[in-house]
Amino acid sequence: MEHWFPKKFTHKERLQIANKILEVLKDRYKKSLVSVAIEGSTAKGLDAPESDLELRVLLDCDLDYHRWYAFFFEGMFVGISYNSYFRTLEESKEIDYEWSISGDNLDTAIVIFDPSNVYDVLNQNNEFAEQRADFKKLITESVTDMYEHIYKVFTLSDNDYISLNKEVTNIAYWAALTVGLANRVKYKSNKSMVEESFALKNTPSNYEKNIRNLFLNENLFDIKNAVSVLWPSFVKWVSSEFEIDLSDDNLSFV
């Protein structure tokens, strides 16, 4: 049987390919090209030999323009996110509840083309957005998204192994995001975010133990028990630490 493995590249080779692609982008989009930046693990210096290359391209174009193009270039997997500069400018003025994992995209980007210094403006906007963000609201949104996966565990049957694995992973993801927001921390990587969250100071009771129990157990009954301990700990924590009440029987905020 033939086995396939991703082609390996060094960090330096990844940067060289980024600059090759940049030259094509400059020639193709000319004055419409506002900026090009490397994002993700390569920008953070965390890329493995098998990692992809992520580029963000800002264009002087229609506000709603967005295109994602993924392809192999000289054996390397490359993903290019094309965006309207004007839309990106507006989005830089707000942060959302996935800030703990996506909030450092501007901070860590390696900008390889930016003749008008737009990244300076984007970073200034983003810094101001972080300062005035309503983190209590973001935590509420994050923990309620976590519950979307909490309850789904109880709808599964014993042979729903794939769905169970997906829901457990999503629970850990949203739990770590919620904890990140509570501590106002940006994680280094979505691969390490859960482990990183264990080291934070402000967490629910027995947080690390409860999250690990989701993955240590193999059968549905034990995972349901683990979830039944984890969820109340989050409800109690957001209530005591942030005065967040997830109930609204009077429909006060509808």
N, C-alpha and C positions, 0 to 999 in steps of 0.2 A: 504493500500500500504506500502510495506517495504522500508524504507529509509536506505541508507548506508552512513557512515561517516568514514573518515580516523582514524586509531588508533593513539592515542596521546602518545608522548614520551617526556621525559625531555632531556635537553642538555647533562646531564651526561649519561643517558641511550644511547643516540646516540653515544657518545664516546666509551662507553663500547662495543657496537655492532661493531664499527669500529675495535676495538682491537680483537674481536672474529674472524672477517673476516681476519684480518692480520695474525693470527696464521695459518689459512688454506692456505693463499697465500704463506707464508714462507715454509710450508711443501710441497706444490704443485710445486712451481717454483724454490725452493732451490737457487742455486747460480745465477740463471738467474734473480732473483728478485733484482732490483737495489734500488727502493724506493717506498714507499706508503705514500700518503698524503690525508688529508681531505680537500675538497674545498667547495665553495659555502657558503650558509647561516650558516651552522654549524661552519665552520672555522672562519667566521666573527663574530660569537656570535649573529647572527640575526635570528637564527632558531626559528620557531614557533613550538608548540606542534605537528602540523600535517606535518612539513617539512620532506623532504627526506634526505638521506645521500648520499653525492657525494664523491667518492674516485678516485684518479688518481694513477694508477699503472705504473711504468716505468720498462721495462724489457730489458735485454741484448739480443736483438734479431734483426731480419731483419729491415732495415731502414724504410721500408714501412708498417711495422706491425701496425695495429690499430684495436681494437675491443671494442665495447660498449656492456655492458651486464647489463640489468636492471631486477630486481627481488624483491620479498618480502622475507625478512628474519626476522623471529619471528614477523611478522606483520608490519615491517618497510619497506618502499620502498627504495631500494638501487640502485644506478647507479654507475657502475665501468667503467672508461675509461682506457683501456689498451693501452700503447703507447711504441714505441721504444725509449729508452734513447737517442740514437744517433740522432734520428729525433728531439726529444724534445730539445736537446742541440743546434741544428742548429736553430730551431724556436725561441729559447730564445734570439737569436742575432738580431732579427727584431721585430718591432711592427706593427700592422695593424690598419685600421681605426675604429675598434671596441675596441680600447685600453681603452677608457673611461669606458667600462663596463667589459672588460675581462683582462685589464692590471694589476689588483691587485691579480690575481690568485696565483702568486708566492709569493707576499708580505704577503698575508693573510693565506696561506695554513698552516694547522697544520700537520707537518711532523711526522708521527708515526713510520717510518722505513726508515733509510738512513745511513747505516754503512759507506759509502764512502763520505758522506757530499756533494752529488751531488747538493743538493738544494742551497748550498753556491755558487757553480759555476753558476747555472742557474740564481740566483738572481743577481750576478755580471754582467753576460751577459746582462740581461734584463735592469739593471740600465744604462749600457753603451749604449744600443740600444735606450733607451728613450732620452739620452743626444744628440745623433747624428741623431735622427729621423727628417725627413722632414715633419713637421706638416702642412705646406701649402699644400703639396701633399695629405696628409691624409684628410685634410678638404675638398679638392676638390673631392676626392673619396666619402667621406661621403655625401656631399651635392648633388652630382649627383645621388647617390643611393636614396636619399630622393625624388628626382624628379621622379624616377621610380614609386613612389606611388602617387605623386602629380597628374601626368597626368592621371593615371588610374581612379581617382575620376570622371573625365570628360567623361569617357567612360561608366559609369554605368547608369542604368535606375532606375526609382523610386522604383522598387520592389527588387532591389539588396541589401537588408538590410545586409546580412552576408558579402558580399564583401565590402560594404561601411564601415562597422565596422572594418574589417581587414585593409583596406587602411588607415583609419584615425589613427588607432593604430600604423601602420607602419610609417606614416608621423611623428607622435609624437616621435617615437623611434629614427628615423634618425635625426630629428631636435635636440633632446637632445644629441645624439652622436656628432653631428657637433659642438654644443655649448660646450660640454665637451672638445673636442679636441682644440677648440679655446682658452679655459681657462686652458688647460693642467690639467684637473681635472679627477680623477678616482671616479666614483660613488660608493656608498655603495652597491647598489642593483639594478637589472633591474626593480624591483617592484616600487622603489622610484626615479628612475633616472630622470623622467620628472619633478617631483616636486623639486628635487635637482637642476635641471638645471635652475629653475626660480630664484634661489638665486645667480646665478653667475653674475659677473660684466659685462662681454663683451658679449652682446646678440644683436640680431636684434631689430629694433624698435618695441615696443609693443609686444615683444616676448610672454610673459606669457598670455596676453589677446588674442592674435591670436591663440595660442595653445588651450587655454580653449574653445574658440569659436568653435573649431572643435568638441568638445564633448558636448557642451551645446545645439547645434543645432540638431534637429532630422530629418529634411527633406533634401533631396539631394540638392535642390536649395540653401538653406542657407549654407550648408557645402561647396558647390562649391564657394559661395561668400567668405566664410572664407578662403578657400584655395587660392583664387585669390588675397587675401590681404597678406597672409602669405608668399607665394613664392616670390613675388617681394621684400619683406623686406629682405629675405635671400640673394637674388641675389645682392641687393644693399650693404648689410652688408659685404659679403665676398669680394666684389669688393673694398670697401672703407677701410676695416680693413686689408685685406691680399693681395690686388692687384690680386685677382683671377678673371679671365675673363673666363666665361663658354662657350663663343662663340669661334669658330675656323673656320671661313669661308674660310680661306686660307689653311686649313688642315696642318698647320705648325707642328703639333705634331703627325701626323699620322705615 
